[in-house]
């Protein structure tokens, strides 16, 4: 049935062998039912080479979620025409080295996020997204990706949208747009694309979106 057969190493939980006798046995379905996104589970397991023991820990789950949120912020608006990075494909072709591939993606993401706002070319974003999808990450379907902008960050952007709308209305009467410009500058510095039109205001997380920079606004 198969020309190549791979068997991964033991699965650990917080450094201990998973077993029913230790009471630390759970399935992927259990994690999904607990609200852990499937993409996060996949990232944690791919972060270890199949020939090494895989250790599921709460810290790794948190780090995976944090990393994927950054990647999804970076690739927000990415197109489908990107090309996978040949270097990452080469690493994957060497004994299915998923950890090596993820390491390269981390380096690339760090480089892209380190660029000034507006300096990241669209093809770079598209290529990064295409490369991650080879690993089954950053998929477009709701089940895998909608979690990334849920929660506090999404709520904060909603509140700031209201603040900007109110400041804009006040400025129309006072003819003083100082507050509007200051808020727009702060949002842009946090990696948020500000779209203002006659229809209203829209705030879109862009490359380098950092919710922490919005605290206090």
C-alpha positions as CSV (number, residue, x, y, z in Angstrom):
1,X,0.0,0.0,0.0
2,X,2.9,2.4,0.7
3,X,6.4,2.7,-0.7
4,X,7.6,4.8,2.2
5,X,6.5,4.3,5.8
6,X,7.3,6.8,8.5
7,X,6.7,6.3,12.2
8,X,6.9,9.3,14.5
9,X,8.5,9.1,18.0
10,X,6.6,9.0,21.3
11,X,4.2,11.8,22.2
12,X,4.9,13.5,25.5
13,X,2.7,15.9,27.5
14,X,4.6,18.4,29.6
15,X,7.7,16.2,29.4
16,X,6.0,13.0,30.4
17,X,4.9,10.1,28.2
18,X,1.3,10.3,27.3
19,X,-0.7,7.4,28.9
20,X,-4.1,6.8,30.4
21,X,-2.5,5.6,33.6
22,X,-0.9,9.0,34.2
23,X,-4.2,10.7,33.4
24,X,-2.6,12.9,30.7
25,X,-4.2,11.2,27.7
26,X,-6.2,13.3,25.2
27,X,-7.0,13.3,21.5
28,X,-6.9,16.1,18.9
29,X,-10.7,16.2,19.1
30,X,-10.4,16.8,22.9
31,X,-8.1,19.8,22.2
32,X,-10.5,21.2,19.5
33,X,-13.4,20.8,21.9
34,X,-11.4,22.8,24.4
35,X,-11.2,25.7,21.9
36,X,-7.6,25.1,20.8
37,X,-7.5,26.1,17.0
38,X,-6.6,23.2,14.7
39,X,-4.0,25.4,13.1
40,X,-2.2,25.8,16.4
41,X,-2.2,22.1,17.1
42,X,-0.7,21.5,13.6
43,X,2.0,24.1,14.2
44,X,3.1,22.6,17.5
45,X,3.4,19.1,16.0
46,X,5.2,20.3,12.9
47,X,7.7,22.2,15.1
48,X,9.3,18.9,16.0
49,X,11.0,16.5,13.5
50,X,9.0,13.3,13.2
51,X,12.0,11.3,14.4
52,X,12.1,13.2,17.7
53,X,9.8,12.9,20.7
54,X,6.9,15.4,20.3
55,X,6.2,17.2,23.6
56,X,2.8,19.0,23.9
57,X,3.0,21.7,26.4
58,X,0.9,24.7,27.3
59,X,3.8,27.0,26.7
60,X,4.3,25.6,23.2
61,X,0.6,26.1,22.5
62,X,0.8,29.7,23.6
63,X,3.9,30.4,21.5
64,X,2.4,28.8,18.5
65,X,-0.8,30.9,18.8
66,X,1.3,34.0,19.2
67,X,3.4,33.2,16.2
68,X,0.4,32.4,14.0
69,X,-1.4,35.6,14.9
70,X,1.7,37.6,13.8
71,X,1.8,35.6,10.5
72,X,-1.9,36.1,9.8
73,X,-1.5,39.8,10.5
74,X,1.5,39.9,8.1
75,X,-0.4,38.1,5.4
76,X,-3.8,39.7,5.8
77,X,-4.9,40.5,2.3
78,X,-2.4,38.1,0.6
79,X,-3.4,36.9,-2.8
80,X,-3.4,33.3,-4.1
81,X,-0.7,33.8,-6.8
82,X,2.3,33.5,-4.5
83,X,5.2,31.0,-5.1
84,X,6.5,28.8,-2.3
85,X,10.1,29.6,-1.2
86,X,12.5,27.1,-2.9
87,X,14.7,27.1,0.2
88,X,11.8,25.9,2.4
89,X,10.8,23.3,-0.1
90,X,14.4,22.0,-0.2
91,X,14.5,21.7,3.5
92,X,11.2,19.8,3.5
93,X,12.5,17.4,0.8
94,X,15.4,16.5,3.2
95,X,13.8,13.8,5.4
96,X,10.5,15.8,5.8
97,X,12.3,18.4,8.0
98,X,9.2,20.4,9.1
99,X,11.0,22.1,11.9
100,X,13.7,23.3,9.6
101,X,11.0,24.7,7.3
102,X,9.2,26.5,10.1
103,X,12.5,28.0,11.3
104,X,13.1,29.5,7.8
105,X,9.5,30.9,7.9
106,X,10.2,32.5,11.3
107,X,13.3,34.1,9.9
108,X,11.5,35.4,6.9
109,X,8.6,36.7,9.0
110,X,11.0,38.5,11.3
111,X,12.6,40.2,8.3
112,X,9.3,41.3,6.8
113,X,7.9,42.5,10.1
114,X,11.0,44.5,10.7
115,X,10.5,46.6,7.6
116,X,8.8,50.0,7.9
117,X,5.1,50.2,7.2
118,X,4.5,50.2,3.5
119,X,7.9,48.9,2.6
120,X,6.8,45.2,2.2
121,X,6.0,44.3,-1.4
122,X,2.8,42.5,-2.1
123,X,4.7,39.6,-3.8
124,X,6.6,39.1,-0.6
125,X,3.4,38.7,1.4
126,X,1.9,36.4,-1.3
127,X,5.0,34.2,-1.4
128,X,5.2,33.9,2.4
129,X,1.6,32.9,2.6
130,X,2.0,30.4,-0.3
131,X,5.1,28.9,1.5
132,X,3.2,28.5,4.8
133,X,0.3,26.8,3.1
134,X,2.6,24.1,1.9
135,X,2.8,23.1,5.6
136,X,-1.0,23.4,5.9
137,X,-0.7,26.7,7.7
138,X,-2.5,30.1,7.0
139,X,-5.3,28.3,5.1
140,X,-8.1,30.6,4.1
141,X,-11.0,28.5,5.3
142,X,-12.9,29.9,8.4
143,X,-12.3,26.9,10.6
144,X,-8.5,27.3,10.3
145,X,-8.2,31.0,10.2
146,X,-11.0,33.0,11.8
147,X,-9.7,32.6,15.3
148,X,-6.6,34.7,14.5
149,X,-8.4,38.1,14.7
150,X,-11.0,37.1,17.3
151,X,-10.8,38.3,20.9
152,X,-9.3,41.3,22.5
153,X,-7.5,42.6,19.3
154,X,-10.7,42.6,17.3
155,X,-12.7,44.2,20.0
156,X,-10.1,46.9,20.5
157,X,-10.1,47.7,16.7
158,X,-13.9,48.0,16.9
159,X,-13.7,50.5,19.8
160,X,-11.0,52.5,18.0
161,X,-13.2,52.6,14.9
162,X,-15.9,54.3,17.0
163,X,-13.4,56.7,18.5
164,X,-12.1,57.7,15.0
165,X,-15.6,58.2,13.7
166,X,-16.5,60.4,16.7
167,X,-13.3,62.4,16.3
168,X,-13.9,62.8,12.6
169,X,-17.5,64.1,13.2
170,X,-16.2,66.6,15.8
171,X,-13.5,67.8,13.5
172,X,-16.0,68.5,10.7
173,X,-17.7,71.1,13.0
174,X,-14.6,72.6,14.6
175,X,-12.4,72.4,11.5
176,X,-9.6,71.1,13.8
177,X,-8.4,67.7,12.6
178,X,-5.5,67.5,15.1
179,X,-7.1,64.7,17.1
180,X,-8.1,62.8,13.9
181,X,-4.5,63.0,12.5
182,X,-3.0,61.9,15.8
183,X,-5.2,58.9,16.1
184,X,-4.6,57.9,12.4
185,X,-0.8,58.2,13.0
186,X,-1.0,56.0,16.1
187,X,-3.0,53.4,14.2
188,X,-0.6,53.4,11.3
189,X,2.4,53.0,13.6
190,X,0.7,49.9,15.0
191,X,0.4,48.4,11.5
192,X,-3.3,49.3,11.0
193,X,-4.5,50.4,7.6
194,X,-7.0,53.3,8.0
195,X,-9.6,53.6,5.3
196,X,-11.8,56.7,5.5
197,X,-14.5,57.5,3.0
198,X,-18.0,59.1,2.8
199,X,-19.4,55.8,3.8
200,X,-17.5,55.5,7.0
201,X,-14.3,54.4,8.6
202,X,-12.6,50.9,8.3
203,X,-9.6,49.7,10.2
204,X,-7.8,46.7,8.7
205,X,-4.8,44.9,10.4
206,X,-1.9,45.0,8.0
207,X,1.6,43.7,7.9
208,X,3.3,44.2,11.3
209,X,0.0,44.7,13.2
210,X,0.9,45.0,16.8
211,X,-2.1,45.3,19.2
212,X,0.2,46.2,22.1
213,X,0.9,49.6,20.4
214,X,-2.7,50.5,20.6
215,X,-2.9,50.3,24.4
216,X,-3.8,53.6,25.9
217,X,-5.5,55.0,22.9
